[in-house]
Structure formats: structure tokens, C-alpha cells
Amino acid sequence: MSETTLGGIAGRMPKFIRRADPAVLTAFACIVILLLLGSLYSRSFLSPEYLLQQLKVASFLGVIATGMMLVILLGQIDLSVPWAVAAGAMMACAAAAYGTVGVALAIPFGVLCGVAIGIVNGIGVAYLRIPSMIITLATNAVAQGLMVVYTGGFSPQDSATAAMRYLATGFTIPGVPNAVIIWALIGAAMVFVLTRTSFGRAVYGIGNRERAAYLSGIDTRRIVMIAFAVSGGLSAFGGVLLAGYASKAAQSMGDAYLLPSIAAVVLGGTSILGGRGSYLGTVAGVILITLLQSILSVMQMPEAGRQIIYGVVIVAMLLLYGRAPASR
């Protein structure tokens, strides 16, 4: 096909398609394919009730992936997600055991624990110049140790508050789960921050070239620390929602969200090297990951097979469109 013909076809496409990131379009195309494949195994896969349930499940990952995206845009990584999630959930439930005041402060306290983990990560990366992979992994280990000491090595006995359960499973708008509304609000706030504020422009600038951003007058250390604090806070808030969904916290509840949160961001077209990506892509990546997990569950595949296929599909998708240029 000639270049003139291709140009004519491209010219007839709607403007929003011509301007869209190819990775985002590919992610949404993969979502459609997964929906069609899922419908072959179960007729209820395309029912509004089932899709809404999947969207509610995706919202927990979506909240956590929002913070991860902010860190990846900087060209960094946050490996403390598993125990930031668990610590947020466990501390929120623990606070609820201290009477009326504890119940009222349970959610903010859980989120603040995640913010504290994020601040430690941010100080290590921004001020001590420790590689983010090292400091966040170390922080994750410390948080794990602290939670094990707190529980004595046993499963947490504290229960989620009514407010936590309402946020995770309730309905403020009939037919729309609160978890989905919360994800939408957090996503809208992140889009505004990234596209309409100097902080967002600084994040992209640091991700493209940190030294150039510093020389242009951006306080790069402060931006990096804030980004990690937000990531920790959102991870903890995701844990609070998960605790509300399950009615209690669990020590390993965050383990299943580290790889998916990173994969969702990268599969949505955000460069793992930083400086490029859109939140719409992250939304597509989160839905893609959730549908993939759902299809493997519907197929009643053994856990070992699920993990193998899950990993192979993610690698294949990354090779297809998730790679970013090596230049910075």
C-alpha cells in the first residue's frame, strides 16, 4: 500500500484517534479482544452485572496504580507497594479498636502510615541519592518486619470499620459501586495535576531529564519526595479499600498488587524510563490486567498455569507496544 493511500486513510480517521497514543489504542483493542474471548467461555461475561463487578475489582488496582504511575513518570520505581498496602489496611483496622475516636480516624491513620513509608522512600531517593529500587525494597522489608512484630506473627484480628466497608462495597449512586466512584475521583484529580499544574509539568520534566529540570529552576528533590509520598498514601488507601472489601486486613494482601500495578502502568504506554505517559493509558492497563485475571479464573485454570500465562501475556504485550526509546 502506498504512502499516499496510507496518508489518505489516516486523514479520514477521527481527530481523537489520530492524536491518541498508539499504545493506549492498542490497550483498548486488547480489552475488546479479551471481552470477546471471555464471552466464549461464559455467556455472563458480557453482562452488565459481571462487567460492573470486574470494574469494582479493577478500582482497587487502579488506586494503587495511580501512585505507581506518578513514580514511574519520574523514571523511578516503587517496590514498597506490597507492605504499604498491608500496613495501611492493618493500621486502619487497628485504629478502629480504640473507641469512637479510633473509628473516626481509622482511614486517615491508615493512609498516613502509607504516606510515612513514601516519605522515607522519597528522602532516600531525592536527598540521599539511593537508587529507588534499593530503598523501596528495603523500606518494604522494614514495613513487613514492623507489621509482623505488631501482630506477633499471627493474622490481624481487628476488623474494618463500617465506613471502610461502605467505601469499598457500598453504593452512593444506585448501580455504581463506591469503589469505582473513588477511583474515578482519584483519576480525575491525577489528570488535573499532571496536565494543569506546575507540579505535573515538573514530574514530566524530571522524567525526561532530571538535570535539565534542576537547571531550569525546579526543586527536583521536593517533587520526587512528594511523588513517593503520594504513591505510598495511595497504596495505603488501596489497602484500606481492600480491608473494607474483605472486612479485615491480612498480612499478605498487598503481595498480589506489585507486579500488576507496574504492568498496568507500562502496558498503558507510560515509559518505564519516565517522562512519557497518560493516565488514560493507565486506566486501560488496569482494566486489561483485571480482565486477563478474570478470564484465567473463568477457565478454571490451576494457579501455576495462571501465573505462567499471566506472565507470558504481559511480556508479549510489552514486546508488542510497551517498549520505550532508550534515549533520555
C-alpha positions as CSV (number, residue, x, y, z in Angstrom):
1,M,0.0,0.0,0.0
2,S,1.5,3.4,-1.0
3,E,2.3,6.2,1.5
4,T,-0.3,8.4,-0.3
5,T,-3.0,5.8,0.4
6,L,-2.0,5.4,4.0
7,G,-2.0,9.1,4.4
8,G,-5.5,9.3,3.0
9,I,-6.7,6.6,5.3
10,A,-5.1,8.4,8.3
11,G,-6.6,11.7,7.2
12,R,-10.2,10.2,7.2
13,M,-9.8,8.9,10.8
14,P,-11.5,10.9,13.6
15,K,-9.2,13.6,15.1
16,F,-9.1,12.0,18.6
17,I,-7.8,8.7,17.0
18,R,-5.1,10.4,15.1
19,R,-3.9,12.2,18.2
20,A,-4.2,9.2,20.5
21,D,-1.2,7.3,21.8
22,P,-0.8,4.1,19.8
23,A,-0.1,2.2,23.0
24,V,-3.4,3.4,24.5
25,L,-5.3,2.4,21.4
26,T,-3.7,-1.0,21.4
27,A,-4.5,-1.5,25.1
28,F,-8.2,-0.8,24.5
29,A,-8.1,-3.0,21.4
30,C,-6.7,-5.8,23.6
31,I,-9.5,-5.2,26.1
32,V,-12.1,-5.7,23.4
33,I,-10.4,-9.0,22.3
34,L,-10.3,-10.2,25.9
35,L,-14.0,-9.4,26.3
36,L,-14.8,-11.5,23.2
37,L,-12.6,-14.4,24.4
38,G,-14.2,-14.3,27.8
39,S,-17.7,-14.5,26.2
40,L,-16.7,-17.7,24.5
41,Y,-16.3,-19.4,27.9
42,S,-19.1,-17.8,29.8
43,R,-22.3,-16.2,28.5
44,S,-22.5,-14.0,31.6
45,F,-19.0,-12.5,30.8
46,L,-20.5,-9.6,28.9
47,S,-23.5,-9.0,31.2
48,P,-23.6,-5.5,32.8
49,E,-23.6,-7.0,36.3
50,Y,-20.4,-9.0,35.7
51,L,-18.7,-6.2,34.0
52,L,-19.6,-3.8,36.8
53,Q,-18.2,-6.3,39.3
54,Q,-15.0,-6.5,37.3
55,L,-14.8,-2.7,37.3
56,K,-15.1,-2.7,41.1
57,V,-12.3,-5.2,41.4
58,A,-10.2,-3.1,39.0
59,S,-10.7,0.0,41.1
60,F,-8.6,-1.3,43.9
61,L,-5.7,-1.9,41.5
62,G,-6.5,1.4,39.8
63,V,-6.0,3.4,43.0
64,I,-2.6,1.7,43.7
65,A,-1.5,2.0,40.0
66,T,-2.2,5.8,40.1
67,G,0.5,6.3,42.7
68,M,2.8,3.9,40.8
69,M,2.3,5.9,37.6
70,L,3.4,9.1,39.3
71,V,6.7,7.5,40.4
72,I,7.3,5.8,37.0
73,L,6.9,9.1,35.3
74,L,9.9,10.3,37.3
75,G,11.9,7.4,35.9
76,Q,11.8,5.7,39.3
77,I,10.1,2.6,40.7
78,D,8.3,1.8,44.0
79,L,8.8,-1.7,45.3
80,S,7.3,-1.0,48.7
81,V,3.8,-1.3,47.4
82,P,3.0,-4.7,49.0
83,W,3.6,-3.7,52.6
84,A,2.4,-0.1,52.1
85,V,-0.9,-1.7,51.1
86,A,-0.8,-4.1,54.1
87,A,0.3,-1.5,56.6
88,G,-2.4,0.9,55.6
89,A,-5.0,-1.8,55.9
90,M,-3.7,-3.2,59.2
91,M,-3.2,0.1,60.9
92,A,-6.6,1.4,59.8
93,C,-8.2,-1.7,61.3
94,A,-6.0,-1.4,64.4
95,A,-7.1,2.2,65.0
96,A,-10.7,1.2,64.9
97,A,-10.2,-0.8,68.1
98,Y,-9.7,2.4,70.1
99,G,-13.3,3.5,70.5
100,T,-15.2,6.2,68.7
101,V,-12.2,8.4,68.0
102,G,-10.3,5.5,66.7
103,V,-13.1,4.6,64.3
104,A,-13.3,8.2,63.1
105,L,-9.6,8.4,62.5
106,A,-9.1,4.9,61.1
107,I,-9.0,5.7,57.4
108,P,-6.8,8.9,57.7
109,F,-4.4,7.0,60.1
110,G,-4.0,4.1,57.6
111,V,-3.4,6.5,54.7
112,L,-0.8,8.5,56.8
113,C,1.1,5.3,57.5
114,G,1.5,4.8,53.8
115,V,2.5,8.5,53.4
116,A,5.2,8.0,56.0
117,I,6.5,5.0,54.1
118,G,6.5,7.1,50.9
119,I,8.3,10.0,52.6
120,V,11.1,7.6,53.7
121,N,11.4,6.4,50.2
122,G,11.4,10.0,48.8
123,I,14.1,11.1,51.2
124,G,16.2,8.1,50.3
125,V,15.9,8.7,46.6
126,A,15.8,12.5,46.4
127,Y,18.2,13.6,49.2
128,L,20.4,10.5,49.9
129,R,20.6,9.6,46.2
130,I,19.9,5.9,46.9
131,P,18.5,4.0,43.8
132,S,14.7,3.8,44.1
133,M,14.8,0.0,43.6
134,I,17.1,-0.4,46.6
135,I,15.5,2.0,49.0
136,T,11.9,1.0,48.3
137,L,12.7,-2.7,48.6
138,A,14.5,-2.0,51.9
139,T,11.5,0.0,53.1
140,N,9.1,-2.7,52.1
141,A,11.2,-5.2,54.2
142,V,11.2,-2.8,57.3
143,A,7.4,-2.3,57.0
144,Q,6.9,-6.1,56.8
145,G,9.1,-6.6,59.9
146,L,7.2,-3.9,61.8
147,M,3.8,-5.4,60.9
148,V,5.0,-8.9,61.9
149,V,6.2,-7.5,65.3
150,Y,2.8,-5.7,65.8
151,T,0.8,-8.9,65.1
152,G,3.2,-11.3,66.7
153,G,3.3,-13.3,63.5
154,F,-0.4,-14.1,63.6
155,S,-3.2,-12.9,61.3
156,P,-4.6,-9.5,62.3
157,Q,-7.7,-9.8,64.5
158,D,-9.0,-6.3,64.1
159,S,-12.0,-5.7,61.8
160,A,-12.7,-3.0,59.2
161,T,-14.9,-0.1,60.2
162,A,-18.4,0.4,58.7
163,A,-17.0,3.4,56.8
164,M,-14.3,1.3,55.2
165,R,-16.8,-1.4,54.2
166,Y,-19.1,1.3,52.8
167,L,-16.4,2.9,50.7
168,A,-15.4,-0.5,49.3
169,T,-18.7,-2.2,48.8
170,G,-21.5,0.4,49.2
171,F,-23.5,2.3,46.7
172,T,-23.9,6.1,46.9
173,I,-25.2,6.2,43.3
174,P,-27.6,3.4,42.6
175,G,-25.9,0.8,40.4
176,V,-22.4,2.3,40.7
177,P,-20.1,0.9,43.4
178,N,-18.4,3.4,45.6
179,A,-15.0,1.9,44.9
180,V,-15.5,2.8,41.2
181,I,-16.5,6.4,42.1
182,I,-13.4,6.7,44.3
183,W,-11.1,5.5,41.5
184,A,-12.8,8.0,39.1
185,L,-12.3,10.9,41.5
186,I,-8.7,10.0,42.2
187,G,-8.1,9.5,38.5
188,A,-9.7,12.9,37.7
189,A,-7.5,14.6,40.3
190,M,-4.4,12.9,38.9
191,V,-5.2,14.0,35.3
192,F,-5.7,17.6,36.6
193,V,-2.4,17.5,38.5
194,L,-0.4,16.1,35.6
195,T,-1.9,18.3,32.9
196,R,-2.9,21.6,34.6
197,T,-0.3,22.2,37.4
198,S,3.3,23.2,37.6
199,F,3.9,20.0,39.7
200,G,2.7,17.8,36.9
201,R,4.9,19.6,34.4
202,A,7.8,19.2,36.8
203,V,7.2,15.5,37.0
204,Y,7.4,15.1,33.2
205,G,10.4,17.3,33.1
206,I,12.3,15.3,35.7
207,G,11.4,12.1,34.0
208,N,12.7,13.4,30.7
209,R,16.0,14.8,32.1
210,E,16.4,15.5,35.8
211,R,19.5,17.6,35.4
212,A,17.8,19.9,32.8
213,A,14.8,20.2,35.1
214,Y,17.1,21.2,38.0
215,L,18.9,23.8,36.0
216,S,15.6,25.3,34.9
217,G,14.8,26.1,38.5
218,I,12.6,23.1,39.5
219,D,13.1,21.9,43.1
220,T,13.6,18.3,41.9
221,R,14.2,16.8,45.3
222,R,10.9,18.2,46.7
223,I,9.0,16.9,43.7
224,V,10.5,13.4,43.9
225,M,9.7,13.2,47.7
226,I,6.1,14.4,47.2
227,A,5.6,11.8,44.4
228,F,6.8,9.0,46.6
229,A,4.7,10.2,49.5
230,V,1.6,10.3,47.2
231,S,2.4,6.8,45.9
232,G,2.7,5.5,49.5
233,G,-0.5,7.2,50.5
234,L,-2.5,5.8,47.5
235,S,-1.1,2.3,48.1
236,A,-2.2,2.5,51.8
237,F,-5.6,3.8,50.7
238,G,-5.9,0.9,48.3
239,G,-5.2,-1.3,51.3
240,V,-7.9,0.4,53.3
241,L,-10.4,-0.3,50.5
242,L,-9.3,-3.9,50.3
243,A,-9.7,-4.3,54.0
244,G,-13.2,-2.8,53.7
245,Y,-13.9,-5.2,50.8
246,A,-12.8,-8.3,52.9
247,S,-14.0,-6.8,56.2
248,K,-10.5,-7.3,57.7
249,A,-6.8,-6.9,56.8
250,A,-4.3,-9.6,56.0
251,Q,-0.6,-9.7,56.1
252,S,-0.1,-10.8,52.5
253,M,-2.9,-8.8,51.0
254,G,-0.6,-6.4,49.1
255,D,1.7,-9.1,47.5
256,A,-0.7,-9.6,44.6
257,Y,-0.5,-5.9,43.6
258,L,3.1,-5.1,43.0
259,L,3.6,-6.7,39.5
260,P,0.1,-5.8,38.3
261,S,0.4,-2.1,39.3
262,I,3.7,-1.8,37.4
263,A,2.4,-3.8,34.5
264,A,-0.8,-1.8,34.2
265,V,1.1,1.5,34.0
266,V,3.7,0.3,31.5
267,L,1.1,-1.6,29.4
268,G,-0.9,1.7,29.2
269,G,2.0,3.3,27.4
270,T,3.9,5.0,30.2
271,S,7.6,4.8,29.6
272,I,9.4,2.8,32.3
273,L,12.3,5.3,31.7
274,G,10.0,8.2,32.7
275,G,8.8,11.4,31.1
276,R,6.1,10.0,28.9
277,G,2.6,8.6,29.6
278,S,-1.1,9.4,30.1
279,Y,-3.5,8.4,32.8
280,L,-6.0,7.1,30.2
281,G,-3.3,4.5,29.3
282,T,-3.1,3.5,33.0
283,V,-6.8,3.1,33.1
284,A,-6.7,0.8,30.1
285,G,-3.8,-1.1,31.6
286,V,-5.7,-1.7,34.8
287,I,-8.8,-2.9,33.0
288,L,-6.6,-5.1,30.8
289,I,-4.9,-6.8,33.7
290,T,-8.2,-7.3,35.6
291,L,-9.9,-8.9,32.6
292,L,-6.9,-11.2,32.0
293,Q,-7.1,-12.4,35.6
294,S,-10.8,-12.8,35.3
295,I,-10.6,-14.9,32.1
296,L,-8.0,-17.2,33.6
297,S,-10.3,-17.6,36.6
298,V,-13.3,-18.4,34.4
299,M,-11.3,-21.0,32.6
300,Q,-10.7,-22.7,36.0
301,M,-7.0,-23.0,35.2
302,P,-4.7,-24.2,38.0
303,E,-2.8,-21.5,39.9
304,A,0.5,-22.5,38.3
305,G,-0.9,-22.3,34.8
306,R,-2.5,-18.9,35.6
307,Q,0.9,-17.5,36.7
308,I,2.7,-18.8,33.6
309,I,0.1,-17.5,31.2
310,Y,-0.3,-14.2,33.1
311,G,3.5,-13.6,32.9
312,V,3.8,-14.7,29.2
313,V,0.9,-12.4,28.1
314,I,2.4,-9.4,29.9
315,V,5.8,-9.9,28.4
316,A,4.2,-10.4,24.9
317,M,2.2,-7.2,25.3
318,L,5.3,-5.3,26.5
319,L,7.2,-6.5,23.4
320,L,4.3,-5.5,21.2
321,Y,4.0,-1.9,22.2
322,G,5.2,-1.2,25.7
323,R,8.9,-0.6,25.0
324,A,10.2,2.9,25.1
325,P,13.1,4.6,23.4
326,A,16.4,4.1,25.3
327,S,17.4,7.7,24.9
328,R,16.7,10.2,27.7
